[in-house]
Amino acid sequence: MTSRMTGSDSTTATGSQAEPTGPTEPAEPTDPADATPTAVGAREPIWSRDLAVVWVVNFCLALAFYGLVTIMAVYAVTRFAVSDSTGGMAASIFVVGATVARLFAGGLVDRLGRRRMLWAGLASCAAVAALYLVASSLPLLLAVRATHGVLFAVTSTAAMTLAQARIPSSRRSEGTGYFALSITLSTAIGPFMSLEIVSGSGYDTLFWSIFATHAAACLLALLITAKDEPRQPQPARERTARGVLESMVHPAVLPIGLFMLVIGCVYSTIVTYLNSYTAQEGLQRGASLFFVAYATVMFVSRFVMGRLQDRRGDNVVVYSAIVVFAGALLLLATASADWMIVATGALTGFGFGTINPACQAAAVSRVPQEQFGVAISTFFLMLDGGVGLGPVAFGLVAERAGYSAMFLVLAGVMLLSALLYLAVHGRRPDARHGRAAAARA
């Protein structure tokens, strides 16, 4: 699930503090990740204590999200005796709150400070998690879920911005892929954890567990250094229509964000209609293993594709992922055996699992470090918009022509998206040659 996510502090290439250039203007912040290696041919290290801590914090945040979204609809139906569709609102309203929050999350993080917003967001998430225990009616539960969604968007934007600020620019794609593993693992562990806790001890125990997860992450966040944080909150952008708009969406990220909107449409449509399609075709066993194959291939590919992207450019990995993703949709449209569904999951894991971090790294590379927050929030705003739009738009195709035809149309959309990618990003030098080469130049 996109959005990032000027300080009076800045760091030089060696990590020392830069002096202000005037009485009112701070020095132009530089990316500490842009430091030149001290030895010829040396590779800048990706991992630091700060990045490792942020990785664990983001894992906890995503673990809580996936742990709750798995059971929330069933919980609402069981607790308040409502219909399945009404209960589904308890799950979906979280996403609505998060999507709305993307409009201001990045600006808040950039203005008020990444570490500051991360800690405040985690503390607020812990407080909201406790409110699940006392939400005694469906309207109260919906209010808690919407508030949690807003806080999740702000907090995750701060976490991803902190991570990007600590990844060397010459290894941006590789580092982004490693950081994204915190979410990949949570998608597998979170649902399993929540179902086991609910079946063994009940919903209240799960809510206390979510509270404890947020609280632990909050304490861990105190270990993150503030080496590139502004000492004072930064002034808001000029209160013109353009200034307000640019504090919500970054114009430099919108082009590749448009490409991600299309990718989000395709991915969410697969996830939404997979169970209905496989049930219709009698391929439920394959569907049960779809996400196992998806997560496994995604996990493994993160150790290869990011490094390749930094060395050879964005294009080589994005175009290959587009072709593989289109192939997954063709296979899904013509599936007649369970193994074909499992293979579709594996190909989707490579396709979407490669495109998402690859384009996130590309989006961040378009902006200076002090605007990382708005860049990330813009990215995820567009991705989340596609996730919401896809099932509605392509569901109309399924109603008129069937699921197989819908997946064939999606395969065509994926192939055509290569032209969109070329138009919005593929002709850039770093896309063609790689960030490592650009850094050396």
MOCORRA-V451902 format. One record per helix or strand. SS is the DSSP state (a for helix, b for strand). FROM is the first residue (numbers start at 1). TO is the last residue. If there is no record, write none. Layout:
ss | from | to
SS | FROM | TO
SS | FROM | TO
This chain:
ss | from | to
b | 11 | 11
b | 17 | 17
b | 30 | 30
a | 32 | 34
a | 49 | 80
a | 84 | 112
a | 114 | 131
a | 138 | 165
a | 169 | 201
a | 203 | 221
a | 241 | 246
a | 251 | 281
a | 284 | 301
a | 305 | 312
a | 314 | 333
a | 338 | 364
a | 369 | 401
a | 403 | 426
a | 429 | 433
a | 435 | 440
